[in-house]
Amino acid sequence: MDQPRLTHLLNNRTALDPLEIKSIRHEVQVRTQAIERLQLELQKLGSERAAWQSLLSPLHRNSIPPEILGEIFGYVVLATESTKPRRSQVNVLCRVCKAWRDVALGIPSLWAQLDDIVVQNHLDVAKVHSWLSRARNAAKMLGIVGHHRYPKVPNPVCPFASSAVQEFLSSGPGLNSLSLKCKSLHCFSELLNPTPSHGGAPISRSFDSLRSISLGFAQWPTSPDAWQLLDHLPLVTSLSLDLPEPDNEEDRDNPESPLPHSIFTANLTKLRIRSTWPIEWLLEILDVCTNLEGLVLEYGLGYYVDEDMQTPLENEVFLPKLRSLELREMSVYQQTTTRVLRYLVVPSLKALEIVYDGDQEPLDELSLPKRKEFCEDMLSLVVSDLQYFRLENLPIAPASLYRSLFRYRDFEDEPPLFSELEVLEMLNVPPSFNPNDVCSLFNERNRVLKQLRMTIVVDPSPGKKWHAKRLSEKGTDISISYIPSEKSFRRS
């Protein structure tokens, strides 16, 4: 079909005969194929241009200083360590190209940490040596998890009994931090005992220079002598213990299996304990650790308190240097979980975090006695110059609870609570919680926060946020959001 005929057909409503219809379809097909060829050519040219352009990137021109690239690597590893092993992420960075590998090898901090190395039969000492040697003079951290292949077999061979593990901790590189996890306290006997079997002088171990140590074991010791192994710990300043639950309640006060005391020293500045042991024991330990600056208590099933104990403990525990206190895995159903606060005197406390177990059902109502005890526990601890307060997963919503926490004291001669508070975080609060209840408290007293963050669990999400406009106008950085509940995720 020629151009004049096409122009005539476009300008006139003339009926088409069968030959013209066939000819028009052919012309459409020819042009469609031409367009497709051009699109493929454009796509090819675009890919080639991107490839050439990539050669001009700062990485290919080495215009990014190694120090900056190293900082980027550090942030990448830090941002992904909760989902990927740190060593795996470092290996990925090294495999991108030779330039990246050279940069990574020149950054000691990337190689200074090896977490959760599982030892089943033997520890590959050569690989661990090679990895940590790249950290050079950086503070080194090593975590080893002993895995028993046949845990139900009587007296199974412990992987920590391997001569390779013992040799590494005796003559390997100096460590700043060490984490050991295994089945029982006896698994650490060869590692923590500094006296050689031949009766010679104590062995000089590489981890005697440790500043931080973490121990975790799952079985209650069968012998009272087992705890003596902990006496051989280096004089660290940071100690973390994941302690087992006693086999039965009789073991808690059984003189044949006493709780450890001697491992806790006054030079500790950081202490973390995860345990279900008696609260009286915990207070005894804290009474010795007078130089603590940071304390983390993970309750698990809740610290055990004798319900028959009618009289409170006589002595308070004075921690003059404590600046940070965290209470985790608490249960609102156990009134005793916050009772430890009544016995702590912490004049230097700046940061307080209270995190309840997230699996508890929301309690829109809580009996007045229980609520009153909770508030009294909290108020007995809080000092007027607290700067950071975080409350997470507390399954209680009544406004009266929060008014009790953030109210002024009833006595005129005492300073107001939270008068110096700078950051308040209330995370995963129940659906019936109204954020205006807290915002109004600070507006009423003209107390200005630097940052206020709230997340409210709803099912389903209402789709809009509260902005607390008046408080924001005073200069507070406010973030209030609604998040879906786990039930919504399960349904979807």
C-alpha positions as CSV (number, residue, x, y, z in Angstrom):
1,M,0.0,0.0,0.0
2,D,1.4,3.3,-1.1
3,Q,1.4,6.6,0.9
4,P,-1.3,8.4,-1.1
5,R,-3.7,5.5,-0.5
6,L,-2.9,5.4,3.2
7,T,-3.5,9.2,3.4
8,H,-6.9,8.8,1.6
9,L,-8.0,6.0,4.0
10,L,-7.0,8.0,7.1
11,N,-8.9,11.2,5.9
12,N,-12.0,9.4,4.7
13,R,-14.4,6.9,6.2
14,T,-14.1,4.5,3.3
15,A,-15.0,0.8,3.7
16,L,-12.0,-1.4,3.3
17,D,-11.9,-4.3,0.9
18,P,-10.3,-7.7,2.0
19,L,-7.1,-7.0,0.1
20,E,-6.7,-3.7,1.8
21,I,-7.3,-5.2,5.2
22,K,-4.6,-7.9,4.5
23,S,-2.2,-5.2,3.3
24,I,-2.7,-3.0,6.4
25,R,-2.1,-5.9,8.8
26,H,1.1,-6.6,6.9
27,E,2.3,-3.0,7.3
28,V,1.4,-3.1,11.0
29,Q,3.4,-6.3,11.5
30,V,6.4,-4.9,9.6
31,R,6.6,-1.8,11.8
32,T,6.0,-3.8,15.0
33,Q,9.0,-6.0,14.2
34,A,11.1,-2.8,13.4
35,I,10.2,-1.4,16.8
36,E,11.2,-4.6,18.6
37,R,14.5,-4.6,16.8
38,L,15.1,-1.0,17.8
39,Q,14.1,-1.7,21.4
40,L,16.6,-4.6,21.5
41,E,19.3,-2.3,20.1
42,L,18.5,0.4,22.6
43,Q,18.6,-2.1,25.4
44,K,22.0,-3.4,24.2
45,L,23.3,0.1,23.9
46,G,22.0,1.0,27.4
47,S,23.8,-2.1,28.9
48,E,27.0,-1.2,27.1
49,R,26.8,2.4,28.2
50,A,26.2,1.3,31.9
51,A,29.2,-1.1,31.7
52,W,31.5,1.7,30.3
53,Q,30.1,4.1,32.9
54,S,30.8,1.7,35.7
55,L,34.5,2.0,34.9
56,L,34.3,5.6,35.8
57,S,32.9,4.9,39.3
58,P,35.0,6.0,42.3
59,L,35.7,2.4,43.2
60,H,37.3,1.6,39.8
61,R,39.2,4.9,39.9
62,N,40.3,4.3,43.5
63,S,39.0,7.7,44.4
64,I,37.5,6.5,47.6
65,P,40.2,6.5,50.3
66,P,40.7,3.1,51.9
67,E,39.9,4.7,55.3
68,I,36.4,5.7,54.0
69,L,35.8,2.4,52.3
70,G,36.8,0.7,55.6
71,E,34.3,2.8,57.5
72,I,31.6,1.6,55.0
73,F,32.6,-2.0,55.5
74,G,32.3,-1.5,59.3
75,Y,28.8,-0.2,59.0
76,V,27.8,-3.0,56.6
77,V,29.0,-5.7,59.1
78,L,27.3,-3.9,62.0
79,A,24.0,-3.5,60.2
80,T,23.8,-7.2,59.2
81,E,25.3,-8.9,62.3
82,S,21.8,-9.6,63.7
83,T,20.8,-11.7,60.6
84,K,24.2,-13.0,59.3
85,P,27.3,-14.2,61.2
86,R,29.9,-11.5,61.3
87,R,32.6,-13.7,59.8
88,S,30.4,-14.7,56.9
89,Q,29.7,-11.0,56.0
90,V,33.4,-10.2,56.1
91,N,34.2,-13.1,53.8
92,V,31.5,-11.8,51.3
93,L,33.2,-8.4,51.3
94,C,36.6,-9.9,50.6
95,R,35.2,-11.9,47.6
96,V,33.9,-8.9,45.7
97,C,37.3,-8.0,44.2
98,K,41.0,-7.8,45.0
99,A,40.8,-4.1,45.8
100,W,38.1,-4.7,48.4
101,R,40.0,-7.7,49.9
102,D,43.1,-5.6,50.2
103,V,41.1,-2.8,52.0
104,A,39.4,-5.4,54.3
105,L,42.7,-7.0,55.2
106,G,44.0,-3.6,56.2
107,I,41.2,-3.0,58.8
108,P,42.0,-4.8,62.0
109,S,38.6,-4.2,63.6
110,L,36.9,-6.4,60.9
111,W,38.9,-9.4,62.1
112,A,38.9,-8.7,65.8
113,Q,35.7,-10.7,66.5
114,L,34.8,-14.3,66.0
115,D,31.4,-15.2,67.4
116,D,29.8,-18.6,68.2
117,I,32.4,-20.9,66.7
118,V,30.8,-24.3,67.1
119,V,33.2,-27.0,68.3
120,Q,31.9,-30.5,67.9
121,N,35.0,-32.7,67.5
122,H,38.0,-30.3,67.4
123,L,38.7,-26.6,67.0
124,D,40.5,-25.6,63.8
125,V,43.2,-23.7,65.6
126,A,45.0,-22.7,62.4
127,K,42.0,-20.9,61.0
128,V,41.2,-19.1,64.2
129,H,44.9,-18.0,64.5
130,S,44.9,-16.8,60.9
131,W,41.7,-14.8,61.4
132,L,42.6,-13.1,64.6
133,S,46.2,-12.4,63.5
134,R,44.7,-10.0,61.0
135,A,43.3,-8.0,63.9
136,R,46.8,-7.1,64.9
137,N,46.7,-4.9,68.0
138,A,42.9,-4.4,68.1
139,A,41.0,-5.8,71.1
140,K,40.0,-9.4,70.2
141,M,36.8,-11.2,71.0
142,L,36.2,-15.0,70.6
143,G,33.1,-17.0,71.2
144,I,33.2,-20.8,71.4
145,V,30.1,-23.1,71.7
146,G,30.8,-26.7,72.7
147,H,28.4,-29.1,71.1
148,H,28.0,-32.6,72.5
149,R,27.4,-35.1,69.7
150,Y,25.7,-37.6,72.0
151,P,24.3,-35.5,75.0
152,K,22.2,-38.4,76.4
153,V,25.2,-40.8,76.7
154,P,26.5,-41.0,80.2
155,N,29.8,-39.0,80.6
156,P,30.1,-38.0,76.9
157,V,33.4,-36.6,75.7
158,C,33.2,-32.8,75.9
159,P,34.6,-30.9,72.9
160,F,36.2,-28.5,75.3
161,A,38.4,-31.4,76.5
162,S,40.1,-31.2,73.1
163,S,43.8,-30.4,73.5
164,A,43.5,-28.0,70.6
165,V,41.0,-25.8,72.5
166,Q,43.2,-25.9,75.6
167,E,46.4,-25.2,73.6
168,F,44.8,-22.2,71.9
169,L,43.6,-20.6,75.2
170,S,47.0,-21.3,76.7
171,S,49.3,-20.0,74.0
172,G,47.1,-18.3,71.4
173,P,46.8,-14.6,70.8
174,G,45.9,-12.3,73.7
175,L,42.1,-11.9,74.0
176,N,40.1,-9.0,75.3
177,S,36.8,-10.8,75.5
178,L,35.9,-14.5,75.6
179,S,32.5,-16.3,75.5
180,L,32.2,-20.0,76.4
181,K,29.0,-22.0,76.2
182,C,28.7,-25.7,76.8
183,K,26.6,-28.4,78.5
184,S,27.8,-28.1,82.2
185,L,30.2,-26.3,84.4
186,H,32.5,-29.3,84.4
187,C,33.1,-28.7,80.7
188,F,35.2,-25.7,81.7
189,S,37.4,-27.6,84.1
190,E,40.4,-28.0,81.9
191,L,40.1,-24.5,80.5
192,L,39.8,-22.6,83.7
193,N,42.2,-24.7,85.9
194,P,45.6,-22.9,85.7
195,T,47.6,-25.7,87.5
196,P,49.3,-28.3,85.3
197,S,48.8,-31.9,86.1
198,H,52.5,-32.4,86.9
199,G,52.3,-30.1,89.9
200,G,54.5,-27.4,88.4
201,A,53.9,-23.6,88.5
202,P,50.6,-22.2,87.2
203,I,50.4,-22.0,83.5
204,S,50.5,-18.5,82.0
205,R,47.4,-18.4,79.8
206,S,46.7,-16.1,76.8
207,F,43.3,-15.2,78.3
208,D,44.7,-14.0,81.6
209,S,44.7,-10.5,79.9
210,L,40.9,-10.7,79.4
211,R,38.8,-7.8,80.4
212,S,35.4,-9.4,79.6
213,I,34.2,-13.0,79.9
214,S,30.9,-14.7,79.3
215,L,30.0,-18.2,80.5
216,G,26.9,-20.2,79.8
217,F,25.9,-23.7,80.8
218,A,22.6,-25.6,81.0
219,Q,23.0,-28.2,83.7
220,W,23.0,-27.7,87.5
221,P,26.3,-28.9,89.0
222,T,26.2,-32.3,90.6
223,S,29.0,-31.6,93.0
224,P,29.5,-28.5,95.3
225,D,33.1,-28.5,94.3
226,A,32.2,-27.7,90.7
227,W,31.7,-24.0,91.6
228,Q,35.3,-23.8,92.7
229,L,36.3,-23.9,89.1
230,L,35.0,-20.3,88.7
231,D,37.6,-19.1,91.2
232,H,40.2,-19.5,88.4
233,L,38.6,-16.8,86.2
234,P,40.8,-13.9,85.3
235,L,40.2,-10.6,87.2
236,V,37.9,-9.2,84.5
237,T,36.0,-5.9,84.6
238,S,33.0,-7.3,82.6
239,L,31.3,-10.6,83.5
240,S,28.2,-12.2,81.9
241,L,26.7,-15.4,83.2
242,D,23.9,-17.6,81.7
243,L,23.1,-19.7,84.8
244,P,21.0,-22.9,84.8
245,E,17.8,-23.3,86.8
246,P,18.2,-25.6,89.8
247,D,16.9,-29.1,89.2
248,N,14.3,-28.6,91.9
249,E,13.4,-26.1,94.6
250,E,15.2,-28.0,97.3
251,D,18.5,-27.3,95.4
252,R,18.0,-23.6,95.9
253,D,18.8,-23.7,99.6
254,N,20.7,-27.0,99.7
255,P,24.0,-26.5,101.5
256,E,25.5,-29.3,99.4
257,S,25.2,-27.2,96.3
258,P,25.8,-23.6,97.4
259,L,25.5,-20.7,95.0
260,P,28.7,-19.1,93.8
261,H,30.0,-16.0,95.6
262,S,33.8,-15.8,95.3
263,I,33.8,-15.1,91.5
264,F,32.3,-11.6,92.0
265,T,34.8,-8.9,92.8
266,A,34.8,-5.2,93.5
267,N,36.7,-4.5,90.3
268,L,33.7,-5.4,88.1
269,T,32.3,-2.4,86.2
270,K,29.8,-4.4,84.0
271,L,27.7,-7.4,85.1
272,R,25.0,-9.4,83.3
273,I,23.2,-12.3,84.9
274,R,20.5,-14.5,83.4
275,S,19.1,-16.6,86.2
276,T,16.1,-17.9,88.1
277,W,18.0,-18.0,91.4
278,P,17.0,-16.4,94.7
279,I,16.7,-12.6,94.8
280,E,18.5,-12.7,98.2
281,W,21.6,-14.2,96.5
282,L,21.5,-11.6,93.8
283,L,21.5,-8.8,96.3
284,E,24.4,-10.4,98.1
285,I,26.4,-10.4,94.9
286,L,25.6,-6.8,94.1
287,D,26.6,-5.7,97.6
288,V,30.2,-6.9,96.7
289,C,30.3,-5.2,93.3
290,T,30.5,-1.6,94.5
291,N,32.2,-0.3,91.3
292,L,29.4,-1.4,88.9
293,E,28.6,1.1,86.1
294,G,26.3,-1.2,84.1
295,L,24.0,-3.9,85.3
296,V,21.8,-6.2,83.2
297,L,19.4,-8.7,84.9
298,E,17.6,-11.1,82.6
299,Y,14.9,-12.8,84.6
300,G,14.0,-15.8,82.4
301,L,11.2,-17.3,84.4
302,G,11.6,-14.7,87.2
303,Y,14.0,-14.5,90.1
304,Y,12.8,-16.8,92.9
305,V,11.6,-15.2,96.1
306,D,10.4,-17.1,99.1
307,E,6.7,-16.3,99.3
308,D,6.7,-17.2,103.0
309,M,9.2,-14.4,103.7
310,Q,7.0,-11.9,105.5
311,T,9.7,-9.5,106.5
312,P,11.7,-7.5,104.0
313,L,15.4,-7.7,103.7
314,E,17.2,-5.5,106.2
315,N,20.0,-4.0,104.2
316,E,20.0,-1.9,101.1
317,V,22.6,-2.3,98.4
318,F,24.5,0.9,97.6
319,L,25.9,1.1,94.1
320,P,27.3,4.6,93.9
321,K,28.7,4.4,90.3
322,L,25.9,2.6,88.6
323,R,24.8,4.6,85.5
324,S,22.8,2.0,83.5
325,L,20.3,-0.6,84.7
326,E,18.4,-3.1,82.5
327,L,15.8,-5.5,83.6
328,R,14.8,-8.0,80.9
329,E,12.4,-10.9,80.2
330,M,10.2,-9.9,83.1
331,S,6.6,-11.1,83.8
332,V,3.8,-8.9,84.9
333,Y,2.2,-12.0,86.6
334,Q,5.1,-12.3,89.0
335,Q,4.9,-9.4,91.4
336,T,8.4,-10.1,92.7
337,T,10.2,-9.3,89.4
338,T,10.6,-5.6,90.2
339,R,11.0,-6.1,94.0
340,V,14.8,-6.0,93.7
341,L,14.5,-2.3,92.9
342,R,13.4,-1.5,96.4
343,Y,16.8,-2.6,97.8
344,L,19.0,-0.7,95.3
345,V,20.4,2.8,96.0
346,V,21.7,4.2,92.8
347,P,22.4,7.9,93.0
348,S,24.3,8.1,89.7
349,L,21.7,6.2,87.6
350,K,21.2,7.9,84.2
351,A,19.6,5.1,82.1
352,L,16.8,2.6,83.0
353,E,15.4,-0.1,80.7
354,I,12.6,-2.4,81.8
355,V,11.6,-5.0,79.2
356,Y,8.8,-7.5,79.7
357,D,8.5,-10.8,77.9
358,G,6.8,-10.1,74.6
359,D,4.7,-13.3,74.6
360,Q,2.3,-12.1,77.4
361,E,-1.3,-11.4,76.6
362,P,-2.2,-7.7,77.0
363,L,-3.8,-6.8,80.4
364,D,-6.0,-3.8,79.9
365,E,-6.8,-4.0,83.6
366,L,-4.6,-4.8,86.5
367,S,-5.8,-5.0,90.1
368,L,-5.0,-1.9,92.1
369,P,-2.8,-3.7,94.7
370,K,-0.6,-5.2,92.0
371,R,-0.4,-1.9,90.1
372,K,0.4,-0.1,93.3
373,E,3.2,-2.5,94.1
374,F,4.6,-2.1,90.6
375,C,4.6,1.7,90.8
376,E,6.1,1.6,94.3
377,D,9.0,-0.6,93.1
378,M,9.6,1.7,90.2
379,L,9.5,4.9,92.2
380,S,11.7,3.5,95.0
381,L,14.5,3.4,92.4
382,V,14.1,6.3,90.2
383,V,16.2,9.3,90.9
384,S,15.4,12.9,89.9
385,D,18.2,13.2,87.3
386,L,17.4,10.1,85.2
387,Q,18.0,10.9,81.5
388,Y,16.9,7.8,79.6
389,F,13.9,5.6,80.4
390,R,12.7,2.7,78.2
391,L,9.7,0.6,79.0
392,E,8.9,-2.2,76.5
393,N,6.2,-4.9,76.2
394,L,4.5,-3.8,79.5
395,P,1.1,-5.4,79.0
396,I,-0.8,-2.8,81.0
397,A,-2.6,0.2,79.5
398,P,-4.5,2.2,82.2
399,A,-3.7,5.9,82.2
400,S,-3.6,5.8,86.0
401,L,-0.5,3.6,85.8
402,Y,1.5,6.0,83.8
403,R,0.2,9.0,85.8
404,S,1.6,7.2,88.9
405,L,5.0,6.8,87.2
406,F,5.3,10.3,85.9
407,R,3.6,12.2,88.7
408,Y,5.3,14.6,91.1
409,R,6.1,13.3,94.5
410,D,3.6,14.1,97.2
411,F,6.2,15.7,99.4
412,E,7.1,19.3,98.8
413,D,10.7,18.8,100.1
414,E,11.5,16.1,97.5
415,P,12.5,16.8,93.9
416,P,10.2,15.9,91.1
417,L,10.6,12.6,89.3
418,F,12.0,12.5,85.8
419,S,12.7,16.3,86.0
420,E,15.9,15.8,83.9
421,L,14.5,13.1,81.6
422,E,15.7,13.6,78.0
423,V,14.6,10.5,76.2
424,L,11.5,8.4,76.8
425,E,10.7,5.2,74.9
426,M,7.5,3.2,75.4
427,L,7.5,0.3,72.9
428,N,4.9,-2.3,72.1
429,V,2.3,-1.0,74.5
430,P,-1.2,-2.5,74.4
431,P,-3.9,-1.4,71.8
432,S,-6.0,0.4,74.4
433,F,-3.1,2.7,75.3
434,N,-3.7,6.4,74.4
435,P,-0.4,8.3,73.7
436,N,-2.1,11.5,74.7
437,D,-2.2,10.3,78.3
438,V,1.6,10.5,78.5
439,C,2.0,13.6,76.3
440,S,-0.5,15.5,78.4
441,L,1.5,14.7,81.6
442,F,4.6,16.5,80.2
443,N,2.5,19.3,78.9
444,E,0.9,19.9,82.3
445,R,4.2,20.2,84.1
446,N,6.0,22.0,81.3
447,R,8.7,19.4,81.2
448,V,10.5,19.3,77.8
449,L,11.9,16.0,76.4
450,K,14.5,15.8,73.7
451,Q,13.0,12.6,72.2
452,L,9.7,10.7,72.7
453,R,9.2,7.4,71.0
454,M,6.1,5.2,71.2
455,T,5.0,2.1,69.3
456,I,1.5,0.8,69.9
457,V,0.4,-2.7,69.0
458,V,-3.0,-2.7,67.2
459,D,-5.0,-5.3,65.3
460,P,-5.6,-4.1,62.7
461,S,-3.6,-0.8,62.4
462,P,-5.8,2.3,62.3
463,G,-3.6,3.7,59.6
464,K,-2.9,7.1,61.2
465,K,-0.6,8.5,63.8
466,W,-0.8,10.8,66.8
467,H,1.6,13.7,66.6
468,A,1.2,15.4,70.0
469,K,1.4,18.8,68.3
470,R,1.8,20.9,71.5
471,L,4.7,18.8,72.8
472,S,6.4,18.8,69.4
473,E,6.2,22.6,69.3
474,K,8.3,22.8,72.4
475,G,11.1,21.1,70.6
476,T,10.6,17.4,71.4
477,D,11.5,14.9,68.6
478,I,8.4,12.7,68.6
479,S,7.8,9.4,66.9
480,I,4.5,7.7,67.6
481,S,3.5,4.8,65.4
482,Y,1.1,1.9,65.3
483,I,2.4,-1.6,64.5
484,P,0.5,-4.8,63.6
485,S,0.2,-7.4,66.2
486,E,1.7,-10.9,65.7
487,K,-1.9,-12.2,65.3
488,S,-2.2,-10.2,62.1
489,F,1.0,-11.7,60.7
490,R,-0.3,-15.2,61.5
491,R,-3.6,-14.6,59.8
492,S,-1.8,-13.3,56.7
